[in-house]
Amino acid sequence: MQIDSKYFDDDGRPKRTGTVWTTSAHIITAVIGSGVLSLAWAIAQLGWIAGPSVLLMFALVSYFTSSLLADCYRYGDPISGKRNYTYMDAVQSNLGGIQVKICGLIQYLNLFGVGIGYTIGTSISTMAIHRSNCFHKSGRKKACHTSSNPYMIMFGVIEIVLSQIPGLSELWWVSTVAAIMSFAYSTIGLALAIAKIIATGTFKGSLTGISIGTVTQTQKIWRSFQAIGDIAFSYSYSFILIEIQDTIKSPPPSEATTMKKANLISTAVTTTFYMLCRCMGYAAAGDLAPGNLLTGFAFYDPFWLLDIANIAVVIHLLGAYQVYCQPIFAFVEKFASEHFPQSKFITKEIKIQIPGFRSYNLSLFRLVWRTVFVFTTTLISMLVPLFNDVLGILGAFIFWPLAVYFPVEMYIAQKKIQKWSTKWIFSKLLSLFCLMISIVAGIGSIVGVALDLKAFRPFKITY
């Protein structure tokens, strides 16, 4: 059967339409998450010397390994080689064996974890809106505590609706809106920090971060490790890079060329925002900077501007949740259709006509399965709403295997880099160094969770 090139690519899949700008929007949506708001806290643990150094290090490593990974989208020829639709497909083509299963397990567990982290982050921002208004009305005379549970439930309900968008290609508008929102709240956080510095006439912070005495020596060590994990999380998007790259329209130029341009644009933009927000946030709040700059009440006024910023965080995380979770949705649905091709519940789609728009194909399996997924992430978030700790653990767990090890190993295999050559030695040393960083960050974050778990009861969290 002849394939209509107007609507389909040469492999029979729907035609891709992604560009440098839509790809950059997907990446920025994934990268500039609410993690940017925890960077002031992270820098407060490390200080003016180590903080910026660690941030720049992760930026450079992330850009380098993402460029390696972009070359692994097609197996063989960069123009006509076999497309790898997912990260696991790329590992299968280049490495194979048990590494494919290990990669899949780590990738999808982390995507699931990101869904939990973003649910928690959204509830914190919505509670901050409630508290800032309450503080404004009471003149800060009331504690204004509120439960996170209703806000998590509302977030889950909205995500159930958004999760019915079939795939990443159809999410370009969600990513565009989310990327705009990320710039909005980052800019507001930056402006508030600068205003506070001007108002107080004080440039806070220290070369080595929060001092021993304010915290114990042990706490200083663990919190420094956790801060490294937080910064790693703020650059962790490699594990959905192949899925994003699969939205780029077919060559020329090659998808890898377009992705590398998008990587450069996204890394430059996000690092600039990170540095500005981190430096000004730390300078304004000092060593006691909160875990979330907009919700930890480093700033109280103007309350309406804080509300706008936190609304922007919520809108951004609504889109970011989808960007991260769509690969899980696609994997499960592909697995189900391949193993149960005769099941009408899995394969049948109901065409629904929407006036003024093109028809929507409703899949009952997609409706049920994605609803169950969102419900599960929401429930777990209500059980363990520890925002900074979740970010630290995810950053440590994701960073080395998915952002460094697999991209490096796949690139070596695909380009047939000779063992013990200069490029091979450099790649291996980079991987080993990043492994040590991940171990250190993971230990700190796990200790942080263990300490925080002593102080809360499930479903009873208030702020």
NORRA-V250336 format. One record per pair of residues at least 12 apart in sequence whose C-alpha atoms are under 8 Angstrom apart, sorted by the first residue. I is the first residue (numbers start at 1). J is the second residue. Records with the same first field share a line. If there is no record, write none. Layout:
BEGIN
I: J / J
END
This chain:
BEGIN
9: 250
15: 249
16: 169 / 246 / 247 / 248 / 249 / 250
17: 169 / 247 / 248 / 249 / 250
18: 169 / 247 / 248 / 249
19: 248 / 249 / 258
20: 248 / 258 / 259 / 261 / 262
21: 262
22: 172 / 176
23: 244 / 245 / 247 / 248 / 259 / 262
24: 262 / 263 / 265 / 266
25: 172 / 175 / 176 / 179
26: 172 / 175 / 176 / 179 / 244 / 323
27: 237 / 241 / 244 / 262 / 263 / 266
28: 179 / 266 / 270
29: 175 / 176 / 178 / 179 / 182 / 316 / 319 / 320 / 323
30: 237 / 320 / 323 / 324
31: 234 / 235 / 236 / 237 / 270
32: 179 / 182 / 234 / 270
33: 182 / 234 / 316 / 317 / 320
34: 118 / 121 / 313 / 317
35: 230 / 231 / 233 / 234 / 391
36: 186 / 234 / 274 / 277 / 278
37: 186 / 277 / 291 / 292 / 293 / 294
38: 230 / 290 / 291 / 292 / 293 / 388
39: 230 / 231 / 274 / 277 / 278 / 291
40: 277 / 278 / 279 / 281 / 282 / 289 / 290 / 291 / 292 / 293
41: 227 / 282 / 287 / 288 / 289 / 290 / 291 / 292 / 293
42: 224 / 226 / 227 / 228 / 230 / 231 / 291
43: 209 / 227 / 278 / 282
44: 205 / 209 / 210 / 282 / 286 / 287 / 288 / 289
45: 208 / 209 / 210 / 220 / 223 / 224 / 227 / 287
46: 208 / 209 / 210 / 224 / 227
47: 205 / 206 / 207 / 208 / 209 / 210
48: 205 / 206 / 207 / 208 / 209
49: 207 / 208
50: 208
52: 275
54: 228 / 231
55: 231
56: 271
58: 231 / 232 / 235
59: 235 / 267 / 271
61: 404
62: 235 / 236 / 238 / 403 / 404
63: 263 / 264 / 267
65: 403 / 404 / 407 / 408
66: 238 / 241 / 260 / 263 / 403 / 407
67: 259 / 260 / 263
68: 407 / 408 / 411
69: 238 / 241 / 242 / 407 / 408 / 410 / 411
70: 241 / 242 / 245 / 255 / 256 / 259 / 260
71: 256 / 411
72: 84 / 90 / 94 / 407 / 410 / 411 / 414
73: 85 / 90 / 242 / 245 / 246 / 255 / 256
74: 90
75: 90 / 93 / 94 / 414
76: 414
78: 254 / 256
79: 251 / 252 / 253 / 254 / 255
84: 242 / 246
85: 242 / 243 / 246
86: 240 / 242 / 243 / 246 / 327
87: 239 / 240 / 241 / 242 / 243
88: 100 / 103 / 104
90: 242 / 410
91: 103 / 406 / 410
94: 410 / 413 / 414
95: 409 / 410 / 413
103: 401 / 402 / 406
106: 398 / 402
107: 239 / 398 / 402
108: 328
110: 394 / 397 / 398
111: 324 / 325 / 328
112: 325 / 328 / 377
113: 390 / 394
114: 321 / 324 / 394
115: 321 / 324 / 325 / 377
116: 377 / 378 / 380 / 381
117: 381 / 387 / 390 / 391
118: 317 / 320 / 321
119: 152 / 155 / 156 / 317 / 377 / 378 / 381
120: 152 / 381 / 382 / 385 / 386 / 387
121: 317 / 387
122: 151 / 152 / 155 / 313 / 314 / 317
123: 148 / 149 / 151 / 152 / 155
124: 148 / 295
125: 294 / 295 / 310 / 311 / 313 / 314
126: 151 / 310 / 311 / 314
127: 146 / 147 / 148 / 151 / 463
128: 294 / 295 / 307 / 310
129: 306 / 307 / 310 / 311
130: 146
131: 144 / 145 / 146
132: 300 / 303 / 306 / 307
133: 303
136: 303
145: 462 / 463
146: 462 / 463
147: 460 / 461 / 462 / 463
148: 382 / 461 / 462 / 463
149: 382 / 459 / 461
152: 378 / 381 / 382
153: 378
155: 318
156: 374 / 375 / 378
158: 318
159: 318 / 321 / 322 / 374
160: 370 / 371 / 374
162: 322
163: 322 / 326 / 370 / 371
164: 366 / 367 / 370
167: 326 / 330
168: 243 / 244 / 247 / 323 / 326
169: 247
171: 323
174: 319
175: 319 / 320 / 323
177: 316 / 319
178: 315 / 316 / 317 / 318 / 319 / 320
179: 316
181: 312 / 313 / 315 / 316
182: 312 / 313 / 316
184: 309 / 312
185: 308 / 309 / 310 / 312 / 313
186: 273 / 277 / 309
187: 277
188: 305 / 306 / 309
189: 277 / 281 / 293 / 294 / 309
190: 276 / 277 / 280 / 281
192: 299
193: 280 / 281 / 283 / 284 / 285
194: 280 / 284
196: 284
197: 283 / 284
202: 283 / 284
203: 283 / 284
204: 282 / 283 / 284 / 285 / 286 / 287
205: 282 / 283 / 285 / 286 / 287
206: 286 / 287
209: 287
210: 287 / 288
211: 287
221: 444
222: 443 / 444 / 445 / 447 / 448
223: 444 / 445 / 448
224: 444
225: 440 / 441 / 442 / 443 / 444 / 445
226: 389 / 392 / 393 / 441 / 442 / 443 / 444 / 445 / 448
227: 392 / 441
228: 392 / 437 / 441
229: 391 / 392 / 393 / 394 / 395 / 396 / 438 / 441 / 442 / 445
230: 388 / 391 / 392 / 393 / 395
231: 392 / 395
232: 392 / 395 / 396 / 399
233: 391 / 392 / 394 / 395 / 396 / 398 / 399
234: 395
236: 395 / 398 / 399 / 403
237: 403
238: 402 / 403
239: 402 / 403
240: 324 / 327
243: 327
245: 259
281: 293
285: 298
291: 388
294: 306 / 309 / 310
295: 310
329: 370
333: 366
345: 363 / 364 / 365
346: 363 / 364 / 365 / 366
347: 363 / 365
348: 363 / 364
349: 361 / 362 / 363 / 364
350: 362 / 363
382: 458 / 459
383: 458 / 459
384: 458
385: 461
386: 449 / 452
389: 445 / 446 / 448 / 449
390: 445 / 449
392: 441 / 442 / 445
393: 441 / 442 / 445 / 446
395: 438 / 441
396: 437 / 438 / 439 / 441 / 442
397: 438 / 442
399: 434 / 438
400: 431 / 434 / 435 / 438
401: 435
404: 431 / 434
405: 431
408: 427 / 428 / 431
412: 424
END
